[in-house]
Amino acid sequence: MNKIVSFFMAVLFSVMTILGIPVSPRDLEPTEGNTAKASAEQLELFEYVFETETEWLASLQLENGALPMTYAPNGDLRMNPYFADFAALAMLDNAEKYAGNVKAYMDWHFDHLNTAEEDFNGLDGTIYDYVITMKNGKVAKESISDPDNADSYDTTDSYAATFLTVVYKYFVKTGDGAYLAANAKDLERITNVIFSNLQNGLTYAKPNHRVKYLMDNCEVYEGVIAAAGIFEEIVRCGKNEYADLQKDCADLVPVIKDNINTELWNFVGNHYKAGITAYVDIPTKFFSWNLYYPQATSQLFPVICGVIEPNTERAEHLYSKFCESFEWESFNYPDDFYWGSNVLAAAKMNDLGRVTTYMTNYTELMDDHAWPLYNADAARTSMAAYVILERNS
């Protein structure tokens, strides 16, 4: 009976979405949430993680501003701009110390944007992954990671969105509107990447991989909010030609949010779809909470990116199912990575017990930041610590 009701609810919400009728499922209404406060011992642990990890992230930076995944004075380093964005976001939580590092990284990023002629898909404003060759602690060479095909970037939608989030957070933390205005044209190019990937209220990963992923679209939601704020400031600085783009970004925010919560929501299974195409839900056609990535892990991204609030029935249900499926705080999942996104979601949910267990294990397992720890996982772990510290300040 419940499945029959859920099916008809799904049909109803789909019709309402097509007709443009606002949709507000009951499970997105506020609950009391978790209001627990951290102990002095927990706060000491979180402060330690926050300070040590932001310091390590800053230490990765090369003299050209790049933030590679790891560091070695000799050999090849992988420079993934998407992962670097999280390093920058974490350092901006400690902006008094590291805002300058982030500005240097943004300069590197702007300098490496592709023109339409350079991009595999003919899309202006994208950015590739790079291999940076080091010799005696100095940059000897930069090379596109895979110059012969489109695997030189994993996505175009998320890469654009997370960088816009960095730029706006930099402005919020520093008030440096002049930097935004000086880079307005490039910021427009990057924002247009999102609009180029947009189809029926959601973005596909890249032109040659037309899957609309849950994780990507959650990051796009954050990125479009950032873009609206960026161009609002640019217009305030006197560049009125960007007013229409600012409005387009602001108007897109609720569209992305509504489509994530309807088109990407499985009303029968009571979970999000990890991804959809024009033809079939992939890979959520075979969804199971026991399938770690991307099915289970992606369920945390609407909370991480603010698409849904932590104190809602939906967020509490998804987080509870994830924790029932994986003892993630003890690193019991199918690979060797640190999965900082898990602890960031837990921090947003204010699950102090699991956050404390994870960070205790993190500090014990992490061997002087050796692989498989890399910049994005350390960054998200630091960001999780900061969420708790701010909530208890």
C-alpha positions in Angstrom: 0.0 0.0 0.0 2.8 2.4 0.9 4.4 1.9 -2.5 1.2 2.6 -4.3 0.7 5.8 -2.4 4.3 6.8 -3.0 3.8 6.1 -6.8 0.8 8.3 -7.0 2.6 11.0 -5.0 5.5 10.8 -7.5 3.0 11.3 -10.4 1.4 14.2 -8.6 4.7 16.0 -7.9 5.8 15.5 -11.5 2.6 17.0 -12.8 2.9 19.9 -10.4 6.5 20.5 -11.5 5.5 20.5 -15.2 2.7 23.0 -14.5 5.1 25.2 -12.4 3.2 24.7 -9.2 5.5 25.1 -6.1 6.3 21.8 -4.5 7.0 21.5 -0.8 7.0 17.8 0.4 6.2 17.4 4.0 9.5 15.7 4.7 11.3 19.0 3.9 9.5 20.9 6.7 11.6 21.8 9.7 12.0 19.4 12.7 13.6 20.1 16.1 16.9 18.9 14.8 20.0 18.0 16.9 21.0 20.9 19.2 23.7 19.2 21.3 26.8 21.1 22.3 30.3 19.9 22.1 32.4 19.2 25.2 35.6 21.0 25.9 37.6 17.9 25.0 35.7 17.6 21.7 36.3 21.2 20.9 40.0 20.8 21.6 40.1 17.9 19.1 38.2 19.9 16.4 40.4 23.0 16.9 43.5 20.8 16.4 42.2 19.2 13.2 41.1 22.6 11.9 44.5 24.3 12.5 46.7 21.4 11.4 44.8 20.6 8.2 44.5 24.2 7.0 48.2 24.5 7.6 48.9 21.4 5.6 46.7 22.5 2.8 48.6 25.8 2.6 51.9 23.9 2.5 50.8 22.1 -0.7 50.8 25.4 -2.7 53.4 25.8 -5.4 55.1 29.0 -6.3 52.7 29.4 -9.3 49.6 29.3 -7.1 48.6 25.8 -7.9 47.2 23.5 -5.1 48.1 19.9 -6.1 46.5 16.9 -4.5 49.7 16.0 -2.7 53.2 17.4 -2.6 56.7 16.1 -3.4 59.8 18.2 -4.4 60.5 16.0 -7.4 58.4 14.2 -9.9 54.9 14.6 -11.2 52.0 16.1 -9.1 48.4 15.9 -10.0 46.6 19.2 -10.1 42.9 18.7 -10.1 41.1 22.1 -10.0 37.9 20.6 -8.5 39.8 19.1 -5.6 41.9 22.3 -5.2 38.7 24.2 -4.8 37.9 22.4 -1.6 41.4 23.1 -0.3 40.7 26.8 -1.0 37.3 26.6 0.7 38.9 25.1 3.8 41.6 27.7 3.9 39.0 30.4 3.7 37.6 29.2 7.0 41.0 30.3 8.3 41.0 33.4 6.1 43.1 35.6 8.4 46.0 33.3 7.7 45.4 32.0 4.3 43.3 34.4 2.2 46.4 35.3 0.3 47.0 31.6 -0.6 43.5 31.4 -2.0 43.9 34.5 -4.1 47.1 33.1 -5.6 45.2 29.9 -6.4 42.4 31.8 -8.0 44.9 33.6 -10.2 46.3 30.3 -11.3 42.8 29.0 -12.1 41.9 32.1 -14.1 45.1 31.8 -16.1 44.3 28.2 -17.1 40.8 28.6 -18.4 40.2 27.0 -21.8 38.9 28.9 -24.8 36.3 27.2 -26.9 39.1 26.3 -29.4 41.2 24.7 -26.6 38.3 22.8 -25.0 37.7 19.2 -26.2 33.9 19.9 -26.3 34.2 23.4 -27.7 33.0 25.0 -24.5 34.6 28.2 -23.4 35.5 28.8 -19.7 36.3 25.2 -18.7 39.5 24.0 -17.1 41.5 20.8 -17.4 43.3 18.7 -14.9 47.1 19.2 -15.1 50.2 17.3 -14.3 52.9 19.5 -12.8 56.4 18.3 -12.9 58.6 19.3 -10.0 62.4 19.6 -9.9 64.1 20.4 -6.6 61.0 22.0 -5.2 60.3 24.2 -8.2 57.8 23.9 -11.0 59.6 22.6 -14.1 56.6 22.0 -16.4 52.8 22.0 -16.6 51.0 19.5 -18.9 47.4 18.8 -19.6 46.7 15.5 -17.9 45.2 13.8 -21.0 45.5 16.1 -24.0 44.2 13.6 -26.5 40.6 13.3 -25.2 37.9 14.6 -22.9 39.2 12.8 -19.8 41.3 15.9 -19.1 38.4 16.9 -16.9 35.9 14.8 -15.0 33.1 17.3 -15.3 32.4 20.8 -16.5 29.4 21.6 -14.3 31.0 20.9 -10.9 34.4 22.3 -11.8 32.7 25.6 -12.7 30.4 25.6 -9.7 32.9 24.8 -7.0 35.3 27.5 -8.2 32.5 30.1 -8.2 31.8 29.0 -4.6 35.5 29.7 -3.8 35.4 33.1 -5.4 32.3 34.2 -3.5 33.5 32.9 -0.2 36.8 34.8 -0.8 34.8 38.0 -1.2 32.6 37.3 1.9 35.7 36.7 4.0 37.8 39.6 2.7 35.4 42.1 1.2 37.7 42.3 -1.8 35.0 43.3 -4.4 37.7 44.9 -6.6 39.1 41.4 -7.3 35.7 40.2 -8.5 35.3 43.3 -10.7 38.8 42.8 -12.2 38.0 39.3 -13.2 34.4 39.8 -14.2 34.8 38.6 -17.8 36.4 35.3 -16.7 33.7 34.9 -14.0 31.1 35.3 -16.7 32.8 32.7 -18.9 32.8 30.2 -16.0 29.2 30.9 -15.1 28.2 30.4 -18.7 29.6 26.9 -18.5 26.9 26.0 -16.0 24.2 27.5 -18.3 25.7 25.6 -21.3 25.3 22.4 -19.4 21.7 23.2 -18.2 18.8 21.2 -19.5 15.3 21.2 -18.1 16.4 22.7 -14.7 19.4 20.4 -14.1 23.0 20.2 -15.4 24.6 17.3 -17.1 28.2 16.5 -16.1 29.8 17.6 -19.4 28.8 17.8 -23.1 30.2 14.4 -23.9 28.7 12.7 -20.8 25.1 13.8 -20.6 24.2 12.4 -17.1 22.6 14.7 -14.6 24.3 13.6 -11.3 22.9 14.4 -7.9 26.3 15.3 -6.5 27.1 17.7 -9.4 23.7 19.4 -9.2 24.0 20.0 -5.5 27.3 21.6 -6.1 25.8 23.6 -9.0 23.1 24.8 -6.6 25.8 26.2 -4.3 27.7 27.6 -7.3 24.7 29.4 -8.7 24.0 31.0 -5.3 27.7 32.1 -5.3 27.4 33.4 -8.9 24.4 35.5 -8.0 26.3 37.0 -5.1 29.4 37.6 -7.2 27.6 39.5 -10.0 25.6 41.5 -7.4 29.0 42.8 -6.1 30.3 43.3 -9.6 27.3 45.4 -10.5 27.7 47.3 -7.2 31.3 48.1 -8.4 29.8 49.9 -11.4 29.8 47.1 -14.1 26.1 47.3 -14.8 26.4 45.2 -17.9 26.4 42.1 -15.7 23.0 42.9 -14.1 21.1 40.5 -16.4 23.5 37.7 -15.7 23.1 38.3 -12.0 19.3 38.0 -12.3 19.6 34.9 -14.4 21.7 33.3 -11.7 19.3 34.4 -8.9 16.4 33.1 -10.9 18.1 29.7 -11.5 18.7 29.0 -7.7 15.1 27.9 -6.9 14.8 26.0 -10.2 17.9 23.8 -9.5 16.7 23.2 -5.9 13.1 22.2 -6.9 14.4 19.9 -9.6 16.8 18.2 -7.3 14.0 17.6 -4.8 11.5 16.3 -7.5 13.2 15.1 -10.6 16.1 13.5 -8.7 14.0 12.3 -5.8 12.7 8.7 -5.9 9.3 9.0 -4.2 8.9 5.2 -4.1 12.3 4.3 -2.7 12.5 7.4 -0.4 16.0 8.3 -1.6 17.6 10.5 -4.2 18.6 9.2 -7.6 22.3 9.2 -8.0 21.9 10.3 -11.7 19.5 10.4 -14.6 19.8 10.6 -18.3 17.1 11.4 -20.9 16.3 7.7 -21.1 16.8 6.0 -17.8 17.9 6.6 -14.2 21.5 5.6 -14.1 22.9 4.1 -11.9 19.9 4.5 -9.6 17.9 1.9 -11.5 19.8 -0.6 -9.3 19.9 1.5 -6.2 20.9 -0.1 -2.9 22.1 1.5 0.3 24.8 -1.2 0.3 26.3 0.3 -2.9 28.7 2.8 -1.4 29.6 5.1 -4.4 27.9 6.9 -5.9 24.5 5.6 -4.7 24.9 5.8 -0.9 27.5 8.6 -0.6 25.5 10.9 -2.9 22.6 10.9 -0.5 24.6 13.2 1.8 25.2 15.9 -0.8 21.9 17.7 -0.5 22.7 18.3 3.2 26.3 19.2 2.5 25.4 21.8 -0.1 22.3 23.2 1.6 19.7 21.9 -0.9 17.9 20.5 2.2 18.2 21.6 5.8 19.7 19.2 8.3 16.7 19.6 10.6 14.2 18.0 8.2 12.7 14.6 8.2 14.3 13.9 4.8 17.8 14.8 5.9 17.5 12.8 9.1 16.1 9.8 7.2 18.9 9.8 4.6 21.7 10.3 7.1 20.3 7.6 9.3 20.1 5.1 6.4 23.7 5.9 5.4 25.0 5.4 9.0 23.0 2.1 9.2 24.7 0.9 6.0 28.3 1.9 6.7 30.3 2.4 9.9 32.0 5.2 8.1 33.3 6.9 11.2 35.6 3.9 11.7 36.6 3.8 8.0 34.6 0.7 7.3 33.7 1.1 3.6 34.9 -0.4 0.4 38.1 1.7 -0.4 41.1 3.3 1.4 40.3 6.9 1.0 39.3 9.2 3.9 36.0 10.4 2.5 35.9 13.8 4.2 32.4 14.4 2.7 31.0 11.9 5.1 32.3 13.7 8.2 31.3 17.1 6.7 27.7 15.8 6.4 27.8 14.5 9.9 29.0 17.9 11.2 26.1 19.6 9.3 23.8 17.1 11.0 25.5 17.9 14.4 26.3 14.2 15.0 29.0 15.0 17.6 29.6 11.3 18.4 30.4 10.2 14.9 32.3 13.3 14.1 34.5 12.8 17.2 35.1 9.1 16.4 36.0 9.9 12.8 38.4 12.7 13.7 40.0 10.6 16.4 40.6 7.8 13.9 41.7 10.4 11.3 44.4 11.8 13.4 45.6 8.3 14.4 45.5 6.7 10.9 46.8 9.7 9.0 50.5 9.1 8.6 52.0 12.6 8.1 49.4 13.3 5.4 50.7 10.4 3.2 48.6 9.0 0.4 45.8 8.0 0.2 45.0 11.3 2.0 44.8 14.1 -0.5 43.8 17.8 -0.4 40.0 17.5 -0.9 39.6 14.9 1.9 41.7 16.9 4.3 39.8 20.0 3.3 36.4 18.6 4.0 37.6 17.2 7.3 38.8 20.7 8.3 35.5 22.2 7.1 33.6 19.7 9.3 35.7 20.8 12.3 35.0 24.4 11.5 31.2 23.8 11.3 31.2 22.4 14.8 33.5 25.1 16.2 31.3 27.8 14.7 28.2 26.3 16.1 29.7 26.2 19.6 31.3 29.6 19.5 
